[in-house]
Amino acid sequence: MAIKIEMLKCFTAVVQHGSLSEAAEELGRTSSAVSMMLKQFEDHVGVPLFETARKSKLTALGALIYEEARREVSHFQNSVAVIEGLSRSDFGYLRLVVTPSVAKNLLPHVILRFTQQFAGVQIDIRDMDSAAIEHELLHERADIGIGTLSPVGDLTRRELFNDRFGVVCQKDHQLARDWDQLGWRDMQDHVLIANGLSNLITDPDFEPILAKSRLMVPSITSLLGLVRAGVGISVLPRLAVSQEQDDIVFLPLRDVTARRTVHIASQPHAKLMPAAREFLALVSEMQQSGTLFPDP
């Protein structure tokens, strides 16, 4: 008997839930049906995959097989999502992964232009940090990613834009009074809320300030909430802070050399569906014409 995807789905569900009944509920099957499918899988493998009949602990071989099965199930589900997306679309399916600041402050402007030209495209947008974007692209769970990305695998990557870092604080904060002369040393006596981009800043004068920080908040939304509440200040790139904020401000630093570089990366051209190719072409056109960012 050949291994079927249903066997792998049953096996991974049982491992993830630790019980036949919960796995059966997720899969929409009876416990006896899941148990039978699992037995067929174990018979095909030829050795037990679980140490006990309760299916709560994998054998050493079972753990290795689980990793392979999990990857295959994930790939299958991704393929199903793409096929269903294509079936609902006249032009194709586009999967975008972007950083939160890009998702909020740049992408809506681009998506508006894109949907005006290609109304039939099914679009899936997810926001995440740059490391997660690279992971999704490498595992082919996304077509295009926008973030601070490394040159990895056979992905196509180019610089999209770069923006300067500055201090983010309450509008009536002490640092906002003389912001045109603001430097790293002015921040030494204030509570710094570090974030996922802090390590991109290599200016020597910033290192001791970052080293003293006892708050690390990767989420921009949560970080801005803390700044708004007066917990501390932070350092972010310009695009990360919306211009419509009325209670917090972005203050450029006069002595900062570090800038955040944002890239756009994609699967190799031959692997991209028409919708993804058209999206890349539109972004390139908007970048060259200076219309990538909305008017202030």
N, C-alpha and C positions, 0 to 999 in steps of 0.2 A: 504494500500500500504506500503510495506517495504521500509525502508531507503536504498538507493543505494549509492555506492561510488561516482557515477556521481553527485548525489545531493550534497554530501559533497564537491566535487571538485568545483562545481559551486558556492556554498555558500562561501567557503573560498576565491575563486578568486574574487568574488564581494566585499567581505570585504577588501581584500588586495589592490584592485584597487580603490574602492570607486565609481565605475560606472559599469553599465551593459555592455556598449560598449567595454571598455578596458578589462573586464573579458572575454567577448566573443572573442575578438581578441586573447587573450592568449590561450583560450581553443579550438580555431579553430571552433567556432560555431557562429550562428547568435545571435543577441541581443534578439530576440523574443524567441529563443530556451532556452537561459539562463534564461530569465524571467519566462518562463513556468516551467522550472525545479525548480527554486527558489520558485515559488508559490506552487508546489507540496510538496516541503520540508516544507514550512511554514504550509500548510494544515495538513500535517502529525503531525507536532509538536503541532499545535492547537492554537498558539499565534503568533503575529507578531514578527519578529526578528530584524526589522529595525524601527527606530522612524519615518522616513519619506519615501515617495515614491522614493526619489532620492537615497536611499540606501547608504547614506553617514555616518550614525550614527546608531550603534547598540543599541537595548534595553539592559537592564541589563541582562535579560535571554539570549538574543542573544549573548552577550559577553561571557557568560559561555559556551554556545553551540559551539561558534566559537573555543574556546580553545580545546574542545574535538574533533571537526571536523578537526582542523588543525593537531592534533596529529595522527588521524586516516589516513588522507590523506598522511602525511609524512611516516607513517608505510607502507601504501599501495605502495607508490612510491619506497620505499626501497626494498620491496619484489619483485616488478617488476624488479628493477635493478639487484637483485640477480638472479632471474629466467632467465633474458636475458643473464646475465653473464655466468650462467651455460650452457645455450644453445649454447653459442659461444665457450665453452671450453671443452676439452677432460677430464680434471681432476678436475675442480672446479673453484671457484671464491674466490679471496682473497682481503679483504679490509683492508688497512693499514693506520693508522693515526700516524704521528710522528712529533717531534719538528724539526724546520728548520735545526739546526746543525746536527741532526741525519740524516735528509733527504739528506744533502749535503755531509757529511764527513764519514758516516758509511754505510748507506743503499745501495748505489750503489754497493759496494763490495759484500754485502750479496745477493742483487737481482741478480747480475751476476751469482753467484753460484746457486741460486735457479732456475733461468730460464734455466740454462744449464741442470739441472736435470729434471725439470718439464716444458717443453716448452709449454704445452697445457693450462696452467693456465691463466685465465683472472685476471689481477692485477690492483687494483685501489689504488693509493697512494695520500694522502693529507697531507700537512704539516700545523701545527697549534700549538698554545701554549699548555702547559700541562693541563690547566683547560678545554680547548675545547676538548682535547683528552679524558679526563675523561667523559665529557658530551656525546660525540659520542659513547663511549663504553657503558655507562649506558643506552643509548637509542637504543642500538643494531644497530647502523648505521656503526659500524666498527667491524672487527673481532679481530684485534690485534693493540695495541697502544704502542708506545715507547716514554717515557718522564719521567719527575719527577712526579710520580703519587702517590696518596694516596690509602690506602686500602679501597675500596668502593664497596658496593653491594656484589654480588657473583662472582665478577671478580677474575680470577687467576692472581696473581702478584708476580714477583720476581725481585731481583736486577740484572741488566745487567752489569753495570760498574759504576765507579765513577771517576771523574776527578777534579783536583785542580783548584782553581781560580787564576787568574793573571791579571796584568794590560795590557791593550791593548792601544797602542798609535802609533803615527807616528814613523817611523824608526829613524829619526834624532831628536826625542823629547829629552828634557833634562833628563827625567827619564831613558831613554835607555842607558845613559852613564855608570852608575854604577848599572846595573840591578841585579847583583849578590848579592847586599846588600839592595835591595829594600824592604821597609816595608810600613805599612799603613801611618805612620807619614810623609813619603816623598811625599804623595799625597795631603796633606792638602792645599797647595797653588795653586792647579791646578783645572780646571773646570772638574767636574765629570759628565758624562752622565750616568744616572741610566738606568737600564733595568729591564725586567721582572724577572730576576734571582737575582737581588740585595738583595731582602729580605731573600734569603737563607743564606746570610752571617751574622752570629751572633757575629762575633768578636767585642768586645767592642770598639776597636780603630777605627773600620770602621764606627760605628754608627754616630759620629759627622760629618764625611765626607759625608755620605749619606744624612744626615739631611740638609746639606747646598746645595745639588744639586737642580738646578732649571730646569734641563732637564730630561725628562723621555721618553725613546724610546723603546717600546717593540720589534719592528722589528729589528732583528740582521742585516739584509741587510741595513736598513736605518741608524742604529747606526754606523756600520762600515764606511758608507759613510761620516758621520759627523766626525768621528775620522780621516779619511783619509784627510778631508778638514781642519783639525787643529782646529775644534770647541772645542774639549776637549779630555779627556781620558775616558776609561771605565774599568770595571772589569768584566771579563767573564771566564767561564770554558774553559779549553784547547781545547776541541773538537769544540767549537763554532768558532774558528779562524783557517781557512785553513792554512796549512803550506806553500802553494804556494803564499801567499800574499807577495808581494815584497816591499810594501810601508808602511805597518804597522807591528808591532811586538807584540808578546805575551811575557810578562815578568813575570816569576814566582815570587811569594812573599815569603820571607823567614819566615815571622811570621804569616802566615795565617793557621788557623785550619779548616776552613770551606771547604767542598768539595760538589760538586753537585753529587747527586746519581740519576742515570737513571735506570728506571725500564722497564720491558716489561710486559704488561698486556693483558689479552685476555678474551673472553667469556669463560664460563665453557666448559670443554673438550667435554661434550656431545652435546653442541650446535655448535661446530666447524665443518666446512666442511673439507674433507680430505686435501685440499690445505693448509688451515690454520694450521692443525696439522703438516703437513710436514714442513711448514715454521718454526714453533716453534722448531721442532726437529733439523732442520738445524742450527738455531741460537744457540741452546744449544750445539750442536756438535762443532760449530766454537768457542764458548766461552771456552769450555773445552780444545780444542786443541790449543788455543792461536792464532787463525787465524781470530778472529772476526773483527779486524781492519786491513786495508790494510798496506802493508809494507811502512815505511816512505820513 
